Amino acid sequence: MSSVPSSSTISGSSTATDNIRVLLMASVRNEFGDSCIFSRLGQTALGQHYVLLAKKRFLSGYQTFMITANMRNRPFISAPFKISGIQSMDESRVFIERMIHELGRPGMFGLDEQPVGCQIPIGKEFLQLDEVPIEVHDKPDKYLKRGDEIFCEINVTGIKFFHTGIYAGNGEVYHFVCDPQESETLAEALAVFSGVQAHVCFDSWNEFVYALIEPGFSAPRIFRASHPLVCRSEDQIIKAAENLQETLFVYDIRRSNCQHFTSTCSTGSGFSYDMTSGLKYFACSVMKPTHTVVSAMTRTNKDRSSNSSFASSNS
């Protein structure tokens, strides 16, 4: 295995940067050993350190893997993930050089429009959720950055879900919610799960956090979500949320929910963490629309409150 970092792909010479490189290469050795043929260290246009490597397959051919570093995460070195199909050794070398160029370009690329031959995955196993200290409820700016994708844990009829939003800084959040609904019949209630009018809200921190929490419940757990590859800057993420305010008006809990919204803002690709669970998808498909479920999913604006002990908003 050989590492060939160059001045064009690695910026900075600080001790912290050197330590990150050492940790990335240690991860390569621990994960792949002698099956790694060659590797290249690099840094994206957004400042994230990474290593690309070619791994020999058991039977024939090679595949390219990526490992990234994110010092805000715990652990801060990602697990390896495949980003290519089966290649020859020469194809893998050319692919890695091309990816280094693409990752270093200003603006980079989203997971919805990846470079030719690149297959960076998105899925539940790749999304990291880091729990934020409970003090975030009183001081969100101390623990969150502008553009963070936030997961708020809720419990609907005994099943845990996440309501998600994009933190805009200064105690404000973009999140995707259903418009107020009147559900007098079964058919009307089920519409919440098949497509209803909705909009992207720009709300206070407490309005977001307590969007689906019933009165009397304790403060919910808050998580910060991150994909191994940081695709967009905080300004790009906020701009995406603002753009979706003008275009996103239909809510479908299985296909276009709050998690699809925040994932689209963060990576360019809509993905729902909860809907990868067969149990949750089934529950959302067939659960009886009781008063609790329907009122939670379609709570009217007049129920909102900045009081942390009172449920507010709707989703």
C-alpha positions in Angstrom: 0.0 0.0 0.0 1.3 3.5 -0.9 0.1 6.9 0.0 0.9 9.7 -2.4 -0.4 12.9 -0.9 0.5 16.1 -2.8 0.5 19.8 -2.2 -2.4 20.2 -4.6 -4.7 17.8 -2.7 -3.7 18.5 0.9 -3.8 22.0 2.3 -2.3 23.2 5.6 0.6 21.9 7.6 -0.6 22.3 11.2 -0.3 19.7 13.8 -4.1 19.2 13.8 -4.1 18.5 10.1 -1.2 16.1 10.3 -3.0 14.2 13.1 -6.1 13.9 11.0 -4.0 12.5 8.1 -2.4 10.0 10.5 -5.8 8.9 11.8 -7.2 8.5 8.3 -4.3 6.3 7.2 -4.5 4.3 10.4 -8.1 3.6 9.6 -7.1 2.4 6.1 -4.6 0.0 7.6 -7.0 -1.3 10.3 -9.9 -1.7 7.8 -8.2 -3.0 4.7 -4.6 -4.2 5.5 -2.9 -5.7 2.5 -6.1 -5.6 0.3 -5.5 -1.8 -0.1 -3.4 -1.3 -3.3 -3.0 2.5 -3.1 -4.5 5.5 -1.5 -4.7 9.3 -1.8 -5.2 11.8 1.0 -7.1 15.0 0.1 -9.2 17.9 1.3 -12.5 19.0 -0.1 -13.4 22.5 -1.2 -15.4 22.7 2.0 -12.3 21.9 4.1 -13.2 18.2 5.0 -10.2 15.8 5.1 -10.6 12.4 3.4 -8.8 9.4 1.9 -9.6 7.6 -1.3 -8.3 4.1 -1.7 -8.4 1.2 -4.2 -9.3 -2.2 -2.6 -8.6 -5.5 -4.4 -11.7 -7.7 -4.5 -11.6 -11.3 -3.5 -12.2 -12.7 -7.0 -11.1 -10.0 -9.5 -11.1 -6.3 -10.0 -10.9 -3.4 -7.6 -13.3 -1.0 -6.0 -12.8 2.6 -4.7 -13.6 3.4 -1.1 -13.7 6.6 0.9 -13.1 7.5 4.5 -13.8 11.0 5.8 -13.0 13.0 8.9 -15.5 15.3 10.7 -14.2 16.7 14.0 -17.7 17.6 15.2 -18.7 13.9 15.1 -18.1 11.1 17.6 -16.4 9.1 16.3 -14.9 11.7 14.0 -13.4 9.2 11.5 -16.2 7.6 9.3 -16.5 4.0 8.5 -15.3 3.2 4.9 -17.9 3.4 2.2 -17.8 2.3 -1.5 -18.0 5.0 -4.1 -17.4 3.0 -7.3 -18.4 -0.1 -9.1 -15.9 -2.8 -10.1 -12.9 -1.4 -11.9 -9.5 -2.4 -13.2 -6.4 -1.1 -11.4 -5.8 1.6 -14.0 -9.5 2.6 -14.0 -9.4 2.9 -10.2 -6.3 5.1 -10.3 -7.8 7.4 -13.0 -11.1 7.5 -11.0 -9.4 8.5 -7.8 -7.5 11.3 -9.5 -10.7 12.6 -11.1 -12.6 12.4 -7.8 -9.8 14.4 -6.1 -10.3 17.1 -8.7 -14.1 17.1 -8.3 -14.0 17.2 -4.5 -11.7 20.2 -4.7 -13.9 22.2 -7.0 -15.7 25.2 -5.5 -19.3 24.3 -4.8 -18.5 20.5 -5.1 -21.5 18.4 -6.0 -24.7 17.1 -4.4 -25.6 13.4 -4.0 -28.3 13.9 -6.6 -25.8 14.9 -9.3 -22.6 12.9 -8.7 -19.7 12.7 -11.1 -19.8 10.0 -13.8 -19.0 6.6 -12.3 -19.3 7.9 -8.7 -21.8 6.1 -6.4 -21.6 7.8 -3.0 -24.3 6.1 -1.0 -27.0 7.7 1.1 -28.9 5.6 3.7 -29.6 5.0 7.3 -26.3 3.1 7.8 -24.4 6.1 6.5 -26.2 8.9 8.4 -24.6 9.6 11.8 -26.8 10.9 14.6 -24.9 12.6 17.4 -27.0 13.5 20.5 -26.7 17.1 21.5 -26.4 18.0 25.3 -29.7 18.7 27.0 -28.6 22.3 27.5 -29.3 22.9 23.8 -32.9 23.5 24.7 -31.9 26.8 26.4 -28.9 27.7 24.3 -29.2 26.3 20.8 -26.5 28.6 19.3 -24.0 27.2 21.8 -24.3 23.7 20.5 -25.5 24.1 16.9 -24.2 25.7 13.7 -26.1 27.4 11.0 -27.1 24.8 8.4 -27.1 21.9 10.8 -29.7 19.1 10.1 -31.5 18.6 13.4 -33.4 15.5 14.5 -36.0 15.9 17.3 -37.1 12.6 18.8 -40.9 12.2 19.3 -43.2 9.3 20.2 -46.5 8.8 18.3 -48.8 6.0 19.5 -45.8 4.2 21.0 -43.5 4.4 18.0 -40.5 6.7 18.0 -40.0 9.0 15.1 -37.9 12.0 14.3 -39.2 15.5 13.3 -36.3 17.2 11.5 -35.4 20.7 10.6 -32.5 22.9 9.3 -31.0 25.2 12.0 -30.8 28.7 10.6 -28.9 30.2 13.6 -30.2 32.8 16.2 -32.7 30.3 17.5 -34.6 29.8 14.2 -35.4 26.6 12.2 -36.7 25.7 8.8 -39.0 22.6 8.9 -41.6 21.0 6.7 -45.2 20.7 8.2 -48.7 19.8 7.1 -51.3 22.6 6.8 -54.1 22.5 9.3 -56.6 19.7 8.5 -60.1 18.7 9.6 -60.3 14.9 9.8 -63.9 13.9 10.3 -63.7 10.7 8.3 -61.3 7.8 7.9 -60.5 8.8 4.3 -59.7 12.4 5.3 -57.5 11.2 8.1 -55.6 8.8 5.9 -54.9 11.6 3.5 -52.2 12.7 5.9 -50.3 9.6 4.8 -50.9 9.9 1.1 -50.4 13.6 0.3 -51.9 16.8 1.8 -51.1 20.5 1.5 -48.1 21.6 3.4 -45.4 24.3 3.6 -41.9 25.0 4.9 -42.1 26.9 8.1 -39.4 29.3 9.4 -40.1 29.0 13.2 -38.5 29.7 16.5 -36.4 27.0 18.2 -39.2 26.1 20.7 -41.9 26.0 18.0 -39.8 23.4 16.1 -38.7 21.3 19.1 -42.2 21.0 20.5 -44.0 20.6 17.1 -45.3 17.1 17.9 -44.9 16.9 21.7 -48.1 16.6 23.7 -48.6 18.9 26.7 -46.8 17.7 29.9 -44.1 15.7 28.1 -40.5 16.3 29.0 -38.0 18.0 26.7 -37.2 15.7 23.8 -33.8 14.4 22.8 -32.1 16.4 20.1 -29.6 14.9 17.6 -27.4 16.5 14.9 -27.4 14.5 11.7 -24.5 14.3 9.3 -23.6 12.4 6.1 -19.9 11.1 5.9 -19.3 13.5 3.0 -20.1 17.2 3.7 -21.6 18.2 0.3 -22.9 21.7 1.0 -21.8 24.8 2.9 -24.1 26.3 5.5 -25.0 29.1 3.0 -25.9 26.5 0.4 -28.0 24.5 2.9 -30.0 27.6 4.0 -30.4 28.7 0.4 -31.9 25.3 -0.5 -34.3 25.6 2.4 -35.4 29.0 1.2 -35.9 27.7 -2.3 -38.0 24.8 -1.1 -40.3 27.3 0.7 -41.3 28.5 -2.7 -41.8 25.0 -4.3 -42.6 22.3 -1.7 -46.3 22.2 -0.9 -47.3 18.5 -0.7 -46.6 16.4 2.4 -46.6 12.6 2.2 -45.3 10.9 5.4 -43.7 8.0 3.4 -42.4 9.9 0.3 -42.2 13.6 1.1 -41.9 14.2 4.8 -39.8 16.5 7.0 -36.8 14.2 6.7 -36.9 14.2 2.9 -36.9 18.0 3.1 -33.8 18.3 5.4 -31.9 15.7 3.5 -32.5 17.5 0.3 -31.2 20.7 1.8 -28.1 19.0 3.3 -27.1 16.7 0.5 -29.3 17.4 -2.5 -30.9 14.0 -2.3 -34.2 13.4 -0.5 -33.9 10.6 2.1 -36.1 9.6 5.1 -34.2 8.0 8.0 -37.5 6.7 9.6 -39.0 5.3 6.4 -36.1 2.9 5.9 -37.6 1.0 8.9 -40.0 -1.7 7.6 -41.9 -1.4 10.9 -42.3 2.4 10.7 -43.2 2.3 7.0 -45.8 -0.4 7.7 -47.2 1.6 10.7 -47.5 4.7 8.6 -49.2 2.8 5.9 -51.9 1.0 7.9 -52.0 2.6 11.4 -55.5 3.6 12.5 -55.8 7.4 12.3 -56.8 7.9 15.9 -57.5 11.4 17.2 -54.0 11.4 18.8 -52.3 10.6 15.5 -54.3 12.9 13.3 -54.1 15.9 15.7 -50.4 15.4 16.1 -49.8 15.3 12.3 -52.1 18.3 11.6 -52.1 20.4 14.7 -53.3 23.9 13.9 -51.2 27.1 14.2 -53.3 28.4 17.2 -51.9 25.5 19.3 -48.3 26.8 19.0 -46.5 28.1 22.1 -43.0 29.1 22.9 -43.5 27.5 26.3 -41.2 24.4 26.4 -43.8 22.4 28.4 -46.5 22.9 25.7 -46.8 21.2 22.4 -46.8 23.4 19.3 -46.9 23.5 15.5 -47.7 20.6 13.2 -45.9 18.2 10.9 
